Amino acid sequence: MPNDVEWHFIGHLQRNKVKYIVPFVNLIHGVDSYKLLKEINKQAKKINRTIDCLLQFYIAREESKSLDLIYLKQREMLASSEFNKLTNVSINGVMGMATFTEDKHQIKS
């Protein structure tokens, strides 16, 4: 591949896998917890890189997911006093995860 190719990681990323992708990826879509963001920062710092990230938010209700847990993870990520100390990640935006459904009531709630 050409040297100017920029790789994006899309999908769920486990903290224990971060060390394998940080040397190669330019943007990580879907950072859904502060713990994951800290791990990305830690691994990027080891190789003197800054990794662009999109924070992931759940924007629809799903019976299979505990909303309290999801919202707690989102609040934890944004409210941490350590957030600004993560110098090897750059928050470039947010992405929303919604349920794939045609139920307009579920989409709106």
C-alpha positions as CSV (number, residue, x, y, z in Angstrom):
1,M,0.0,0.0,0.0
2,P,1.2,3.6,-0.5
3,N,2.8,5.3,2.4
4,D,0.1,8.0,2.6
5,V,-2.8,5.6,3.3
6,E,-4.6,6.4,6.5
7,W,-6.1,3.5,8.4
8,H,-9.3,3.8,10.4
9,F,-10.4,1.3,13.0
10,I,-14.2,0.8,12.9
11,G,-16.0,-1.5,15.4
12,H,-15.7,-2.5,19.0
13,L,-12.2,-2.3,20.3
14,Q,-11.1,-4.2,23.4
15,R,-8.5,-2.6,25.7
16,N,-6.2,-5.6,25.4
17,K,-6.1,-5.2,21.6
18,V,-5.2,-1.5,21.5
19,K,-1.4,-2.1,21.5
20,Y,-1.7,-4.1,18.3
21,I,-3.4,-1.4,16.3
22,V,-1.9,1.9,17.6
23,P,1.2,1.7,15.5
24,F,-0.9,1.6,12.3
25,V,-4.2,3.4,12.8
26,N,-4.9,7.1,12.3
27,L,-8.5,7.3,13.6
28,I,-10.4,5.1,16.0
29,H,-14.2,5.2,15.6
30,G,-16.3,4.3,18.5
31,V,-14.3,4.9,21.7
32,D,-17.1,4.1,24.2
33,S,-15.4,4.4,27.6
34,Y,-12.9,6.4,29.4
35,K,-10.9,3.3,30.2
36,L,-10.5,2.6,26.5
37,L,-9.5,6.2,25.8
38,K,-6.8,6.0,28.6
39,E,-5.4,2.8,27.1
40,I,-5.2,4.3,23.6
41,N,-3.4,7.3,25.1
42,K,-1.0,5.0,27.1
43,Q,-0.1,2.9,24.0
44,A,0.2,5.9,21.7
45,K,2.5,7.6,24.2
46,K,4.9,4.6,24.2
47,I,5.5,5.1,20.4
48,N,5.3,8.9,20.5
49,R,2.1,9.2,18.4
50,T,-1.2,11.0,18.8
51,I,-4.3,9.0,17.7
52,D,-7.5,10.7,16.5
53,C,-10.6,9.3,18.1
54,L,-14.4,9.6,17.8
55,L,-16.3,9.3,21.1
56,Q,-19.2,6.9,20.7
57,F,-22.7,7.5,22.2
58,Y,-25.7,5.3,22.1
59,I,-28.6,7.4,20.9
60,A,-31.5,4.8,20.9
61,R,-33.1,2.6,23.4
62,E,-32.6,-1.2,23.2
63,E,-34.1,-3.8,25.4
64,S,-30.9,-5.8,25.3
65,K,-28.8,-3.1,26.7
66,S,-28.8,-1.6,30.2
67,L,-29.3,2.1,29.6
68,D,-28.1,3.0,33.1
69,L,-24.8,1.3,32.4
70,I,-24.4,2.9,28.9
71,Y,-25.1,6.4,30.2
72,L,-22.8,5.9,33.2
73,K,-20.0,5.0,30.8
74,Q,-20.7,8.0,28.7
75,R,-20.8,10.4,31.7
76,E,-17.6,8.8,33.1
77,M,-15.8,9.4,29.8
78,L,-16.7,13.1,29.7
79,A,-16.7,14.0,33.3
80,S,-13.3,12.7,34.3
81,S,-10.9,15.3,35.7
82,E,-8.1,13.5,33.9
83,F,-9.7,13.9,30.5
84,N,-7.4,16.9,29.5
85,K,-4.3,15.0,30.6
86,L,-4.6,12.5,27.7
87,T,-2.1,14.2,25.4
88,N,-1.7,11.3,23.0
89,V,-5.3,11.2,21.8
90,S,-7.2,13.9,19.9
91,I,-11.0,13.9,20.1
92,N,-12.1,14.7,16.6
93,G,-15.8,14.3,17.1
94,V,-18.6,12.0,18.1
95,M,-20.5,9.2,16.5
96,G,-23.9,7.8,17.4
97,M,-24.9,4.2,17.6
98,A,-28.6,3.6,17.1
99,T,-30.7,0.5,16.8
100,F,-31.4,-0.9,13.3
101,T,-35.1,-0.8,13.3
102,E,-38.1,0.6,11.4
103,D,-40.0,1.2,14.7
104,K,-40.4,5.0,14.6
105,H,-41.3,5.1,18.3
106,Q,-38.1,3.4,19.3
107,I,-36.0,5.7,17.1
108,K,-37.5,8.8,18.7
109,S,-37.2,7.7,22.3
